[in-house]
Amino acid sequence: MVTAAAQIADEYGMEGVTLAALVAKLGMRSPSLYNHINGQSGLTGDVSDSLSATHSAFLAGVD
């Protein structure tokens, strides 16, 4: 889910990362999504954490 949300962010910016956009991308129903994330703020936090970790890992490999 975080990967799908990051793809949405890549295409539309963080403002495009909405629960509706994620549900549409994943082809699931909204109630199912809430079993995996803690609302919009949880989704945004998860994407932000993932992008930060990826960025840090990349920088750690740069000399």
N, C-alpha and C positions, 0 to 999 in steps of 0.2 A: 504494500500500500504506500509506503513511504517513497519507494521508487516511482510509482505512478504519480504521486503528488509532486515529486521533484521534477518529473517530466513536464507536468502542467506548469510549474513555476518557471522552468526553462523556456517554455513557449509563451506564456502569458504574464510572467512576473508573479511575485508572491500574492498580489491582489487577485490573481486568477485562481489561486488555490482555495477553492471552496468545496464544501461537502457535496454540493450538487455536481460540480465538475468531476470530482473524484468518483462519485457514484456512476456518472455517465461513462467515464473512462474505464472503470472496472466492470461495468455491466451488472452491477448489483443493486439491491434495494437499500434505501436509506436506513431502515431499522437495523439491517445486518451490519452496516458500517459502524454503528455505535457499539457493537460488540468488540470492536477492534481499536477504536480511538476514543478519546475523551473530548468530543465536540470540536468545534473550529479551533479553539485555542490549543487543544491537544495536537491537532493535525499540524497547525503552524509550527508549534514547538518541535514536533517530531521531524518535520522537514528541515527546520533550521538546525537542529542537532545533527542530522545526517549530513547536511551540506558542510557544516563546520568540521565534522570528523573527516570527511573526504578532503577538504581543503587542508587541514592539519597534516593528514597522512601524505598528501602531495608535497607540502612544504618540507616535511621531514626527510623526504627523499631527494630534495634539491640541495646541491652543495653550493 
